[in-house]
Amino acid sequence: MSQDSTTVPETARKLSGRRRREIVAVLLFSGGPIFESSIPLSVFGIDRQDAGVPRYRLLVCAGEDVPLRTTGGLELTAPYGLEALSRAGTVVVPAWRSITQPPPAAALDALRRAHEEGARIVGLCTGAFVLAAAGLLDGRPATTHWMYAPTLAKRYPSVHVDPRELFVDDGDVLTSAGTAAGIDLCLHIVRTDHGADAAGALARRLVVPPRRAGGQERYLDRSLPEEIGADPLAEVVAWALEHLHEQFDVETLAARAYMSRRTFDRRFRSLTGSAPLQWLITQRVLQAQRLLETSDYSVDEVAGRCGFRSPVALRGHFRRQLGSSPAAYRAAYRARRPQGGPVDRPERGERPERGDRFDRPDPLDPRPGEPSLMAMRRAALPAHAMTGAPLGAPPPPGGHSGHISHSPGHGGHGLGPGDPGKPDTDLYAPRLPGQRERPVG
């Protein structure tokens, strides 16, 4: 599907006569982080017609009758309440204060009513939990911050959670990944409403890229939800992480769990928010990333030590997830590390441990994946908007079919290094052409 087009599902409702798409209501709750809350306020609440950006009308609404306290103890006053949602054609819910707390019932009712009358509903970051609690994500694709995606998938099993995307457009319901991905989604909304020129003009004013390549893959780490610790699958997951250097497939994991492949896929996804095959590929790529940083193994050796049957398979998946070839990634990493320090080569058969000198305990730390530092500086977001997250080169052409408008420039999720719809015969794990992360069964 073209990056500039969005297919609206047939289920999209006709907008009620009293609602207008350019009237944007931002629903604020107490405890919401100020950064995510400020994104729609800045995008839709400032008149930039002099720069060629069509004007929106902003309604800032309180989602509950309590003082709206935010980051740092600041207290906000919203000029409107829930009743103002009846006029909005676009309703934005920034990050929800706690994924463990249910949103106010009155706010959920107002969101359902707005959606029934045709309003476009948008959830930024953990705002997806509010949309899910209102039942607006049932049977739909959605995303959220990668760290909370497993919890969203487990709590709302009817939601098709894809933790890899920067944002997902399902026509009248849209969701974004964490923090700065809210900017990506808001720019996408402007692009959808008024075209690429208007979105580009707004991006220049915000000093951000009009389209970011890639998705959340570069920020994914080996972390899994805490709930899995008490689940029988925990032992299987631990075994997989300790044997990534071996060639095994998802059937092997299912057999170790004493489950059929179908049951294993369903259980694994309910716990982690990811299909087991994609999770396994991601872990192999992360292991390759660490070996490229902490050893002087050749790319061929790295491929073998991460369970890939050939370096061709490694290169394809590495570029798809990190936007760079393994060789370019290593060169960029070594160019940035302190001079004079030797590369610690693990003993044969030894895997680098967390906390090694070149490892990063924080999965959101910068992971250089670009051929040059200059390219990173040209493409990167402002330092206050993203915690040093570099932007990789666009992956090979490709994409999904269907109605999901994925993060701009992000290639398809085909598992081969070439055509996204063609199976990668070099990877030991079996797969289906054009496989997508949807619940199995």
N, C-alpha and C positions, 0 to 999 in steps of 0.2 A: 504494500500500500504506500502511496506517496506520502512523504513526510509532511506535505503541506495540506493534506486532506484528512478529514475525519468523517467516518461513516456513522451517522446517527442511527441507533437501533430503532426498529419499528415500534418499540414500546415507549419511545419518547412521547410525552404528553404535550398537547397543544397548550400554549401559554394563555392563561386567563387574561381577559380583556383589561382588567385593572392592574395587571403586572407588566412591567417593561424590563427587557433584558439588561438595559444599561443602568437600571437602578440596582445597586449592589448593597446588600445588607451584610454586615460583618457581625457575627454573633460572638460576644465576649463573655467569658466566665471568670470568676475569681480563681486565682492560682494559675492562670494560663501564662506561659512565658512571653515576655514582652517582644522578643525578636519575631517569633512567628505571628504574633498579633499585629505587629507593625507592618508586615509585608503587604497584606491587602489594603491597609489604610494608605500606604504610600503609593501603591500602584493605582488604585481606583479613587483615591480621595484628593489628589492634587491636580489642579488644572494645568495641563501641559499642551494646550491647543496651539500655542505659539511654536511648538516643536513638531506639529503634525500628528499629535496623539489625540484622538477623539475623547471627549469628556464623558465621564461616568458620574452618576450621582450617588454619593455614599451615605448610607444610613448605619451608624454605629449603634448596635443594640445590646442591651444587657440581657444575658440569658437567664438571670436569676436575680431575686430581690435581696441581694447582700452586697456589701462593699466589694468592688472589683479590685482586689489587690493582686499585684503582679510581681515580676522579678525585682528583688532588692527592696521589697516592702512598699513599692509605689502604689498609690491608690488612684484608680481611674473613675471618671464619671461618664457614663454613656448617655447621650441625649435622647435615646429612644429605648423602648422596651420590646418585648416579643410581639406586640401588636403591629409594629412597623414592618414585620416580615410579610404582612399581607400585601404590601405594595411592591416588594422586590421581585425581580425576575431572575436574580442571581443571589444566592445565599452562601456565604463563606463561613466555615467553622474552622478557626485556627486551632492550634494544638490544645487538646483537652488536658486538664490539670493532672489527672491520674488515671492510668489505665485500669486501676483496681476499683475505681468508684463509678457507680452508675450516674449518668447525666440526669439533670432534673426532668421529671416527666412532662412538665409544661413545655419545656424547650423541645423535647422529642415530638410532642404533639404538633407544635408549630412547624417543625421541619417536615413532618409527614404531610401536613396540610399544604404547605408551600409546594412540595413535590407533586402532590395530587393536582394542583392547579397549574402545573407546567413549569415551575421555577427550576432553574439549574442549581444543583446543590454541590458545593465544593468542600472537601475536607482536606486541610493541610496537616501533614505529619500525623500526630495522634488524634487529630480531628476526625480521622477515619473511624475511630472507636465510637464517636457520637453518631455518625451516620449509620454504623453497623447496629448500634443499640436501637436506632429508630427503624430498623428493618430495611433501610434504603439500599443496602449492599447485598441483600440476599440474592444469590444466583448470579452475581455480577463479578467481574474482575476488579481488583482494587490493589492498592499498595499503601504502605506506611513506612515509617522509619524501619530500616532493616532489623534493628535491635528488638523492635516490638512486633514484627511481622509474625513470629511463631505464636505469640500470645493471641494476636488477632485471629489467626487461623484456627487455633484451638478453641477459643471462646465462641467464635462464630463460624462453624464448619461449613455453612452454606455459602460463605464468601470465598471467592477464588483469589486468594492472596498471592501476589507475585512480589517477593521482596527485592527483585532485581531492578525494577523500574524506577526512574525518577518521578514519573507521574503516569497515571492511567486515565484516559478519557473514554468514558462509556456513554457519551452522548449527553444525557441530562444529569449524570452523577460523575463527578471527577474527584480523584484523590491524588495526593502527592507523597513523596518520601519526606525524610526529615529536614528540618531547618531550611537551608537555602534552596532546597528543591521546591519550596513554596513559590519562590521567585520564578522558577522555570514554568510552573503550572500557571501562574498569573499571566506571564508573558504569552503562554499558549492560548489563554482565554482571549487576550487582546488580539492575537494573531487570528484566531477563529472568528472573532466579531468584526475586525476591521482590516485584516490583511497583514502581510509580512512587512510592508513599509511602516505601518503604525507600530507594530511590535518592535521593529528595528530601531525606530526613533526613540521609543520608550527605553529600550535596552541601553542606548547610548546615554540617555539622561541618567539612568541608574548605574552606568559604568559596569555593566555585566554583559556576558556573551548573549546574543539573541537566541542561540541554541547551544546547549551543552552536549557534547558527544558522550556516549556511554551511559551506564546506569549506576546502580548501587553496588555492582559486583566488586569494584575496587575497594570498597569499605567493608565488605563481608569478612568475617574472621571465623575461626574455628568454634567460637562460642555458640552454645546451644541454650535453650530455655532451661531455667532451674528445675522446672517440673519434670524434665526427662530423667533426672537423677533417681527417681523412685520408680521409673518405668522399666519393664523387662527389656526394652530396646536399648537402654543405656549401655549394657554390656556389649551389645553388637556395635553400637556407635564407637565405644572405646576401642574395640578390637579393630574396626576399620581405620581409625586414626593412627593406631600403632602399626598397621600393616599397609600403609599407603604405597610403600616401595614394592609391594607385590601386585601381580596382575590378578584382580578378581572383579567380579561383576555384581550387580544388584541381586541376582539369583543366589549368589553365595551368601550375601547378608541375610536374605530371606530364609535360607536354609538354616543358618545359625540361629535365627529367631524362631525356628520351627513354625514358619508361616508360609502360606502360598504367596507368590509374588504379588497378586492382587491385594491380599489382605495386608501384606507388608507395606506396599506403596501407600495404602490408605492410612495405616497407623503412623507411618513415618511422617507423612505430610501433616497429619493432625497435630503432631508434636513439634515439628520444626518449621512448618510453613513452607517447606520446599519438597519437591519430588526427590526421592533418594538418588536417582541417577544424576540430576543436576547438582545436588549437594556433594556427591562423590567427586564429580569433575571439579567443582569449586575447591574442595579440599586438596586435590592433586595439584591444581594450579597454585594454591597458596603455599604448598610444600615446595614446589618448584621455585617460587618467588624467594623463599627463605634460603634455599640452596644456592641460588644465583647471588644472593647477598653475602652468604657466609662461607662459601667454598669456591674453589677454582675448578670444579668439575666442568667438563665441556657440556654443551647443550645436549648432546647425545647421551652423556652419562646422567645428566639431570633428568632427562625424559625417562630413562630406565629406572632411576631411583624413586620416581614418583608414580610408577605404575602405568605409564603410557607405553604402548607397544612400539611407538616410533617417535622420533623428534618432530615429524610432520604433524602428528596429533597434538603434541605439546604446543607447537608454535600456533596452531589454529586456535586452540582453547585459550592460550595465554593472551594472544592478541585480542580475542573477543572479550575477555574479562578485564584486561588491564590496558588495552589500547596500544600495545607495543609488542615488538618481537622480544624473545628472551635475551638475545644478544644486545639489543638496544637498551633494554631495561638494565642489564648488568653494567653497561658502559655509563649510563646516566647515574646509576647508583654510586659507582666507584668514583666518578668525577666529583660527586658531592660529598663523599666521606672525607674525614680529616686525612691530610697527607701523612705518609710515613707509617701508617698502621698496617700491619700484615693482615691478609685474609686468613681467618681461622678455618682450616680445612678439617672437617670432621673425620674421625677415624672411619675406616671402611665398615659399612654396616651401621654406623651411628647416625641418628637423626638430630638436627639442631634442636635445642630445647628452647622453650620460652624464656626470655630474659637474657639470651646471649647478647654479646656486645652489639651486634648489628640488628637484633630483633627489636620490634616495637611492641611493648605490652599494651599500648592503647591502639585499638583497631582503627581509630580515626586519625592517627598520626599520618603525615604525608607519606605517600608511597610513590616515588618517582616512576613514571611509566612512559616518559616522553623521550624522543630522540635527542632533544636539546633543551637546555634551560631557557633559552630565549622563547621557544614555543610555549613553554609553561607560563612564562610571564605574560605573553600576549593573550593567552586564553584564560588564565586563572581569574577567579572571582576576587573581589576585595578581601583583604585579610580578615575583616570583621564579619564577613558573610559566610565564610567556610573555613574550617580549621585546617588550613594548609592543603586542601585536597586538590591535587593537580589534575589536569584534564588531558586525557590521552588522545592520540590520533583516532579518527573515525575507523570503526571496524569495517570488514569487507561488506560490500553491498548486500542488502537483504532485509527481510523484516517479516512480521506476521501478516497473515491475512486476517480478515475479520474487522471488528469495530473498535479494537483497542488502538488508541493513538499513543505510541510508546515514546519514551524520551527521545528527543530529536537526535538523529545521527546514530542511534543505537541500532546495531544490526540485529538480524533475526536470531532466534535461539536454536537454529539448526546446530547440530553437534559436530559437524565436520569443519575442517579448516577452510573449505571452499564454499560451494553452494550451500546456503543455510538449510535448504530442503533435502540435502543429500546426506545419508548416513556416513559417519566417519568410520571407515573400515579399519583404521589404524588403532582405534581405542578398543580395549578388550571388552568393555561393557557394551551390551546390546542396546539398541535404541530404535525408535520409530522415526521415519522421516518427518521433519517439521514438528517434532514433539514439543508440546507446551506444558507448562506447569499448571495442570488442572487436577482436581481430585480424580482418583481412579476408582471406578465402581460407584 
